[in-house]
Amino acid sequence: MGRAIVMVGATSAIAIASARRYAGQGARFLLVARETSAIEPVKQELLKLGATSVDIFTLDFGSSSALGRIAPRAFETLGEVDVVYLAHGLLGQLHRAEESAQQIEELIWVNFTSIPIILAPFIPYFEKRRTGLIIALSSIAGERGKERLLVYSAAKSGLTTYLSGLRNRLYKSGVAVLTVKPGPVKSRMTAAIKQSPLLVPPEKIARSIDVAVRLGLNETYSPWYWRWIILVVRSIPECLFKRVNGW
């Protein structure tokens, strides 16, 4: 029987691309999303591709009590959990998010705060089993403050730091935590942004995630060249970086 996978934000382009790959291995899924109408076609596709079972759980991501129901539902439907895959996120509007308190709260909540809340029940479970895998999508935007996505980049930076600490905690239990740092991806989230030659299809990100899991990596930049681009960006002194436009 394939792995039991909880996929949160299952309508994201990267999550769907990864789910297709897992389905061919006979995985069992709990797909967590905001709307049934959006996730139902994904369920049907995964079953056709070979998934052993696919269950759907829709909820309001803005409520901590709702997020707390994900783990109980996962254990109820899957019996056990091998992988927690966190792909939900909110990009916000360029230059506008910091103008509204509500938007600021929503961006930080969705992109950062919700992750520890969702994972809280799974952490002791994995520690007790002494096995498990957590995959979470952060972003290259979290590597250094980004003018055009100010709050989003700050939230992703917080997420990356949290995952690093979680990896430190779970290492002794044999539980893997993979931080995925994609560059811009062709998806609904980036549809409103001016197109760039650096935009890549989600299937490419999904392949790199598979490779990172097989190699036991702690984090992966996807595509690979972003590691070197970010190395350059992070090496720029702050007195110069603050003058850079367009990052």
TORKOL-4160 file (C-alpha; in steps of 0.2 Angstrom, whole numbers, padded with zeros to 4 digits, m for minus):
247
<pt num="1" X="0000" Y="0000" Z="0000"/>
<pt num="2" X="0006" Y="0017" Z="m0004"/>
<pt num="3" X="0011" Y="0031" Z="0008"/>
<pt num="4" X="m0003" Y="0040" Z="0017"/>
<pt num="5" X="m0001" Y="0059" Z="0013"/>
<pt num="6" X="m0010" Y="0074" Z="0020"/>
<pt num="7" X="m0009" Y="0088" Z="0007"/>
<pt num="8" X="m0014" Y="0105" Z="0013"/>
<pt num="9" X="m0017" Y="0118" Z="0000"/>
<pt num="10" X="m0021" Y="0104" Z="m0012"/>
<pt num="11" X="m0027" Y="0115" Z="m0026"/>
<pt num="12" X="m0010" Y="0124" Z="m0028"/>
<pt num="13" X="m0001" Y="0121" Z="m0045"/>
<pt num="14" X="0014" Y="0113" Z="m0036"/>
<pt num="15" X="0004" Y="0102" Z="m0025"/>
<pt num="16" X="m0006" Y="0095" Z="m0039"/>
<pt num="17" X="0010" Y="0091" Z="m0049"/>
<pt num="18" X="0017" Y="0082" Z="m0034"/>
<pt num="19" X="0001" Y="0073" Z="m0031"/>
<pt num="20" X="0000" Y="0066" Z="m0048"/>
<pt num="21" X="0018" Y="0059" Z="m0045"/>
<pt num="22" X="0013" Y="0051" Z="m0029"/>
<pt num="23" X="m0004" Y="0044" Z="m0036"/>
<pt num="24" X="0006" Y="0033" Z="m0048"/>
<pt num="25" X="0014" Y="0025" Z="m0033"/>
<pt num="26" X="m0003" Y="0021" Z="m0026"/>
<pt num="27" X="m0003" Y="0034" Z="m0012"/>
<pt num="28" X="m0018" Y="0037" Z="m0001"/>
<pt num="29" X="m0023" Y="0055" Z="0001"/>
<pt num="30" X="m0032" Y="0067" Z="0012"/>
<pt num="31" X="m0033" Y="0083" Z="0001"/>
<pt num="32" X="m0036" Y="0099" Z="0011"/>
<pt num="33" X="m0043" Y="0114" Z="0002"/>
<pt num="34" X="m0055" Y="0129" Z="0004"/>
<pt num="35" X="m0068" Y="0124" Z="m0009"/>
<pt num="36" X="m0075" Y="0107" Z="m0014"/>
<pt num="37" X="m0078" Y="0113" Z="m0032"/>
<pt num="38" X="m0060" Y="0116" Z="m0035"/>
<pt num="39" X="m0053" Y="0100" Z="m0027"/>
<pt num="40" X="m0066" Y="0088" Z="m0033"/>
<pt num="41" X="m0058" Y="0087" Z="m0051"/>
<pt num="42" X="m0041" Y="0084" Z="m0043"/>
<pt num="43" X="m0048" Y="0069" Z="m0033"/>
<pt num="44" X="m0055" Y="0061" Z="m0049"/>
<pt num="45" X="m0039" Y="0063" Z="m0058"/>
<pt num="46" X="m0028" Y="0056" Z="m0044"/>
<pt num="47" X="m0039" Y="0041" Z="m0043"/>
<pt num="48" X="m0037" Y="0038" Z="m0062"/>
<pt num="49" X="m0019" Y="0040" Z="m0060"/>
<pt num="50" X="m0018" Y="0026" Z="m0048"/>
<pt num="51" X="m0021" Y="0033" Z="m0030"/>
<pt num="52" X="m0027" Y="0020" Z="m0018"/>
<pt num="53" X="m0039" Y="0032" Z="m0010"/>
<pt num="54" X="m0043" Y="0050" Z="m0010"/>
<pt num="55" X="m0053" Y="0060" Z="0003"/>
<pt num="56" X="m0057" Y="0078" Z="0003"/>
<pt num="57" X="m0058" Y="0090" Z="0018"/>
<pt num="58" X="m0063" Y="0108" Z="0015"/>
<pt num="59" X="m0062" Y="0121" Z="0028"/>
<pt num="60" X="m0059" Y="0140" Z="0032"/>
<pt num="61" X="m0040" Y="0143" Z="0033"/>
<pt num="62" X="m0043" Y="0159" Z="0043"/>
<pt num="63" X="m0048" Y="0150" Z="0059"/>
<pt num="64" X="m0036" Y="0141" Z="0071"/>
<pt num="65" X="m0050" Y="0130" Z="0077"/>
<pt num="66" X="m0053" Y="0124" Z="0059"/>
<pt num="67" X="m0035" Y="0121" Z="0056"/>
<pt num="68" X="m0034" Y="0110" Z="0072"/>
<pt num="69" X="m0047" Y="0098" Z="0064"/>
<pt num="70" X="m0035" Y="0093" Z="0050"/>
<pt num="71" X="m0025" Y="0081" Z="0060"/>
<pt num="72" X="m0040" Y="0072" Z="0068"/>
<pt num="73" X="m0048" Y="0071" Z="0051"/>
<pt num="74" X="m0032" Y="0064" Z="0044"/>
<pt num="75" X="m0031" Y="0050" Z="0057"/>
<pt num="76" X="m0049" Y="0046" Z="0055"/>
<pt num="77" X="m0048" Y="0044" Z="0036"/>
<pt num="78" X="m0031" Y="0037" Z="0033"/>
<pt num="79" X="m0027" Y="0028" Z="0049"/>
<pt num="80" X="m0009" Y="0033" Z="0049"/>
<pt num="81" X="0000" Y="0048" Z="0041"/>
<pt num="82" X="0017" Y="0046" Z="0033"/>
<pt num="83" X="0019" Y="0063" Z="0024"/>
<pt num="84" X="0012" Y="0080" Z="0028"/>
<pt num="85" X="0014" Y="0091" Z="0013"/>
<pt num="86" X="0010" Y="0110" Z="0016"/>
<pt num="87" X="0007" Y="0120" Z="0000"/>
<pt num="88" X="m0005" Y="0133" Z="0004"/>
<pt num="89" X="0000" Y="0151" Z="0002"/>
<pt num="90" X="m0006" Y="0169" Z="m0002"/>
<pt num="91" X="0004" Y="0181" Z="m0012"/>
<pt num="92" X="m0006" Y="0197" Z="m0010"/>
<pt num="93" X="m0005" Y="0212" Z="m0021"/>
<pt num="94" X="0011" Y="0221" Z="m0026"/>
<pt num="95" X="0015" Y="0236" Z="m0015"/>
<pt num="96" X="m0003" Y="0236" Z="m0008"/>
<pt num="97" X="m0003" Y="0223" Z="0006"/>
<pt num="98" X="0006" Y="0234" Z="0019"/>
<pt num="99" X="m0008" Y="0247" Z="0017"/>
<pt num="100" X="m0022" Y="0237" Z="0025"/>
<pt num="101" X="m0021" Y="0229" Z="0042"/>
<pt num="102" X="m0033" Y="0216" Z="0037"/>
<pt num="103" X="m0022" Y="0211" Z="0022"/>
<pt num="104" X="m0006" Y="0211" Z="0033"/>
<pt num="105" X="m0015" Y="0199" Z="0046"/>
<pt num="106" X="m0021" Y="0188" Z="0032"/>
<pt num="107" X="m0004" Y="0187" Z="0023"/>
<pt num="108" X="0006" Y="0183" Z="0039"/>
<pt num="109" X="m0008" Y="0170" Z="0045"/>
<pt num="110" X="m0009" Y="0160" Z="0029"/>
<pt num="111" X="0010" Y="0160" Z="0025"/>
<pt num="112" X="0017" Y="0158" Z="0042"/>
<pt num="113" X="0006" Y="0156" Z="0057"/>
<pt num="114" X="m0006" Y="0143" Z="0050"/>
<pt num="115" X="0009" Y="0131" Z="0048"/>
<pt num="116" X="0014" Y="0128" Z="0066"/>
<pt num="117" X="m0005" Y="0127" Z="0070"/>
<pt num="118" X="m0007" Y="0113" Z="0057"/>
<pt num="119" X="0008" Y="0104" Z="0062"/>
<pt num="120" X="0006" Y="0104" Z="0081"/>
<pt num="121" X="m0003" Y="0088" Z="0082"/>
<pt num="122" X="0008" Y="0079" Z="0069"/>
<pt num="123" X="0024" Y="0083" Z="0078"/>
<pt num="124" X="0022" Y="0072" Z="0093"/>
<pt num="125" X="0014" Y="0058" Z="0082"/>
<pt num="126" X="0029" Y="0058" Z="0071"/>
<pt num="127" X="0041" Y="0058" Z="0086"/>
<pt num="128" X="0032" Y="0043" Z="0094"/>
<pt num="129" X="0033" Y="0034" Z="0077"/>
<pt num="130" X="0051" Y="0039" Z="0074"/>
<pt num="131" X="0047" Y="0041" Z="0056"/>
<pt num="132" X="0039" Y="0053" Z="0045"/>
<pt num="133" X="0041" Y="0067" Z="0032"/>
<pt num="134" X="0036" Y="0085" Z="0032"/>
<pt num="135" X="0037" Y="0095" Z="0016"/>
<pt num="136" X="0033" Y="0114" Z="0016"/>
<pt num="137" X="0034" Y="0126" Z="0003"/>
<pt num="138" X="0043" Y="0142" Z="0008"/>
<pt num="139" X="0050" Y="0154" Z="m0006"/>
<pt num="140" X="0065" Y="0162" Z="m0012"/>
<pt num="141" X="0056" Y="0179" Z="m0007"/>
<pt num="142" X="0060" Y="0174" Z="0011"/>
<pt num="143" X="0079" Y="0174" Z="0009"/>
<pt num="144" X="0080" Y="0193" Z="0010"/>
<pt num="145" X="0067" Y="0207" Z="0012"/>
<pt num="146" X="0058" Y="0210" Z="m0005"/>
<pt num="147" X="0051" Y="0227" Z="m0008"/>
<pt num="148" X="0037" Y="0222" Z="m0020"/>
<pt num="149" X="0031" Y="0208" Z="m0008"/>
<pt num="150" X="0035" Y="0216" Z="0008"/>
<pt num="151" X="0024" Y="0206" Z="0020"/>
<pt num="152" X="0024" Y="0190" Z="0010"/>
<pt num="153" X="0043" Y="0189" Z="0010"/>
<pt num="154" X="0043" Y="0193" Z="0029"/>
<pt num="155" X="0031" Y="0179" Z="0032"/>
<pt num="156" X="0040" Y="0166" Z="0021"/>
<pt num="157" X="0056" Y="0171" Z="0030"/>
<pt num="158" X="0048" Y="0167" Z="0047"/>
<pt num="159" X="0042" Y="0150" Z="0039"/>
<pt num="160" X="0059" Y="0146" Z="0034"/>
<pt num="161" X="0066" Y="0149" Z="0051"/>
<pt num="162" X="0052" Y="0139" Z="0059"/>
<pt num="163" X="0056" Y="0124" Z="0048"/>
<pt num="164" X="0074" Y="0125" Z="0052"/>
<pt num="165" X="0070" Y="0124" Z="0071"/>
<pt num="166" X="0058" Y="0110" Z="0068"/>
<pt num="167" X="0071" Y="0100" Z="0058"/>
<pt num="168" X="0083" Y="0102" Z="0073"/>
<pt num="169" X="0069" Y="0096" Z="0085"/>
<pt num="170" X="0064" Y="0081" Z="0074"/>
<pt num="171" X="0081" Y="0075" Z="0068"/>
<pt num="172" X="0084" Y="0064" Z="0084"/>
<pt num="173" X="0068" Y="0055" Z="0080"/>
<pt num="174" X="0072" Y="0051" Z="0062"/>
<pt num="175" X="0059" Y="0063" Z="0055"/>
<pt num="176" X="0063" Y="0073" Z="0039"/>
<pt num="177" X="0058" Y="0091" Z="0036"/>
<pt num="178" X="0061" Y="0097" Z="0019"/>
<pt num="179" X="0060" Y="0116" Z="0016"/>
<pt num="180" X="0056" Y="0120" Z="m0003"/>
<pt num="181" X="0061" Y="0137" Z="m0009"/>
<pt num="182" X="0054" Y="0139" Z="m0027"/>
<pt num="183" X="0057" Y="0154" Z="m0038"/>
<pt num="184" X="0042" Y="0161" Z="m0048"/>
<pt num="185" X="0030" Y="0147" Z="m0054"/>
<pt num="186" X="0017" Y="0148" Z="m0068"/>
<pt num="187" X="0001" Y="0147" Z="m0058"/>
<pt num="188" X="m0015" Y="0156" Z="m0054"/>
<pt num="189" X="m0005" Y="0165" Z="m0039"/>
<pt num="190" X="0007" Y="0173" Z="m0052"/>
<pt num="191" X="m0005" Y="0176" Z="m0066"/>
<pt num="192" X="m0007" Y="0194" Z="m0061"/>
<pt num="193" X="0012" Y="0197" Z="m0061"/>
<pt num="194" X="0021" Y="0203" Z="m0076"/>
<pt num="195" X="0028" Y="0187" Z="m0085"/>
<pt num="196" X="0046" Y="0183" Z="m0083"/>
<pt num="197" X="0058" Y="0171" Z="m0092"/>
<pt num="198" X="0062" Y="0164" Z="m0074"/>
<pt num="199" X="0044" Y="0158" Z="m0072"/>
<pt num="200" X="0044" Y="0139" Z="m0072"/>
<pt num="201" X="0030" Y="0125" Z="m0074"/>
<pt num="202" X="0025" Y="0117" Z="m0057"/>
<pt num="203" X="0030" Y="0100" Z="m0064"/>
<pt num="204" X="0048" Y="0106" Z="m0063"/>
<pt num="205" X="0046" Y="0110" Z="m0045"/>
<pt num="206" X="0038" Y="0094" Z="m0041"/>
<pt num="207" X="0052" Y="0084" Z="m0049"/>
<pt num="208" X="0065" Y="0094" Z="m0039"/>
<pt num="209" X="0055" Y="0090" Z="m0023"/>
<pt num="210" X="0056" Y="0071" Z="m0027"/>
<pt num="211" X="0074" Y="0072" Z="m0030"/>
<pt num="212" X="0077" Y="0082" Z="m0013"/>
<pt num="213" X="0067" Y="0069" Z="m0004"/>
<pt num="214" X="0077" Y="0054" Z="m0011"/>
<pt num="215" X="0093" Y="0063" Z="m0007"/>
<pt num="216" X="0088" Y="0067" Z="0011"/>
<pt num="217" X="0091" Y="0086" Z="0008"/>
<pt num="218" X="0086" Y="0098" Z="0022"/>
<pt num="219" X="0081" Y="0112" Z="0009"/>
<pt num="220" X="0080" Y="0114" Z="m0009"/>
<pt num="221" X="0080" Y="0129" Z="m0021"/>
<pt num="222" X="0069" Y="0126" Z="m0036"/>
<pt num="223" X="0075" Y="0127" Z="m0050"/>
<pt num="224" X="0093" Y="0124" Z="m0044"/>
<pt num="225" X="0100" Y="0140" Z="m0051"/>
<pt num="226" X="0091" Y="0150" Z="m0038"/>
<pt num="227" X="0103" Y="0144" Z="m0025"/>
<pt num="228" X="0117" Y="0154" Z="m0033"/>
<pt num="229" X="0106" Y="0169" Z="m0037"/>
<pt num="230" X="0101" Y="0170" Z="m0019"/>
<pt num="231" X="0119" Y="0168" Z="m0014"/>
<pt num="232" X="0123" Y="0184" Z="m0023"/>
<pt num="233" X="0108" Y="0193" Z="m0017"/>
<pt num="234" X="0112" Y="0189" Z="0001"/>
<pt num="235" X="0130" Y="0194" Z="m0001"/>
<pt num="236" X="0125" Y="0212" Z="m0005"/>
<pt num="237" X="0129" Y="0224" Z="0009"/>
<pt num="238" X="0113" Y="0232" Z="0016"/>
<pt num="239" X="0120" Y="0250" Z="0012"/>
<pt num="240" X="0119" Y="0245" Z="m0006"/>
<pt num="241" X="0105" Y="0233" Z="m0006"/>
<pt num="242" X="0093" Y="0246" Z="0000"/>
<pt num="243" X="0096" Y="0255" Z="m0016"/>
<pt num="244" X="0092" Y="0240" Z="m0027"/>
<pt num="245" X="0076" Y="0242" Z="m0037"/>
<pt num="246" X="0065" Y="0228" Z="m0043"/>
<pt num="247" X="0070" Y="0214" Z="m0030"/>
